[in-house]
Amino acid sequence: MPGLVDALVIVAVVVLVVVRQFRASRIGTDRRWWLVPAVLAVMALRDPHMVDARHHAASIALLAAELVTGLAIGAGWAWITRIWAEPDGAVWCRSTKASGAVWGVGVGLRVGLFALGATLGIHQDSSALLLALAATLLVRSGILAWRAHCLHPAAVSATAYGDRMSPPAWKERV
C-alpha cells in the first residue's frame, strides 16, 4: 500500500508543479521554500525497502544516479526560469518553454535508470523517485530563492544631496 500512496503523491506533486510552473508566481524569499521538499523526503525515507537487499551496491549506485539526476534537473529548471522584479520590489518567476525540455530530459533519464535497474534485476521502489523529486524541488526552490534575493533592491534609508541629479554630460574635446 505505501507504494500506491507514494505513486499517487508523486503524480499529484508533478501535476501541481507542472501546471503552476507556466503561470507567473510571486517568489517570497522569507517563505519556507524547503518545506514541501522536506515533507517529500521524509515520506521517501520512511520506506525501509528503498535499497534492494540482494543487490545492495548496485541499488545504492542506482539511487545515487537518481538523486544526481534529480539535482541536475532541479538546477537546470531553476536557471532557465524567467525571473523579474516589479517596481514595488516583488519578485516573480515563470518557467519558459525550455522547462518542458528539461522535464522531458528528466523523465527520459529516469525511465532509462528504471530500465537499467530492471535489466539488472534490482527491485526499485517508488520511494527513490519520491526522494529524487524532493531533491529536484529543493534545488529549484533554493536557487530561485537565492536569485530572488539577489534581485531585491537595497533599501535606502535616506536620500543624500544630489541623489536625483543626472550626471554631467560627457564633453568631447576638439
Secondary structure, DSSP 8 states (H G I E B T S, - for coil): -HHHHHHHHHHHHHHHHHHHHTS-EEE-TTS-TTHHHHHHHHHHHT-TTSS-STTHHHHHHHHHHHHHHHHHHHHHHHHTSEEEE-TTS-EEEE--HHHHHHHHHHHHHHHHHHHHHHHHT----HHHHHHHHHHHHHHHHHHHHHHHHHHS----SS--TTTTS---------
